[in-house]
Amino acid sequence: EYAEFLHCKGRKITDFDEVRHEIEAETDRVTGMNKGISSIPINLRVYSPHVLNLTLIDLPGITKVPVGDQPPDIEYQIREMIMQFITRENCLILAVTPANTDLANSDALKLAKEVDPQG
């Protein structure tokens, strides 16, 4: 079992703690170190007889108030980025909501329901 990043061609990583560190490092290289976002994907392939062949896209959480180097229209930018992916017909939406939030106030569920009213 190993992982490969597109930006590190030919490098097979077998330590999945190292994979996590590389994701964090590449995120900082692409977005800066102050809460920036980017639509440039980090491509990671996991090779194992124990995993499904699928693409997982981890999108930023819905932000309402800009922090760090984020632009004033961060909420709009993130919403547009999310909509680019969740409106695809073959997309399964995993809407994550904090356990301390009332589901009736979940922005993630609201977006998912807009795109897929039947669930």
C-alpha positions, 0 to 999 in steps of 0.5 A: 500500500502506498500513495503518490502525489501528482506534484511529486511524480515517482515518489511512493509514500508508504507512511500515511503520516507523511502523506498528511504532512505533504498535504499540509505542506502543499496546501501552504505552498499553493494558498499561503500560510494565512487561511487562503484558498485555491481551486488548484487541486492537490492530486493524491492517488492511494494504491491498495487492494483495500480501497475503492477506485473513486475520486474524493474532493475535499472542499473548503468549509463555508466561510462567512467572515474573511480571516487572514489573507482571505478576500472580502468576498470569500463566502461567494468564492467558496460557494462558487467553488463548491457548486462547480463540484456538487452540481455534477450528475455523478457527484455524491455529496457528503455534507459535513456539519459540526455536532454542536450545530442545529441541522436546521442551520447547516449551510452544507445541508442547505447547499446539498438540498438546493442541488439535490432536493430528493437527497 
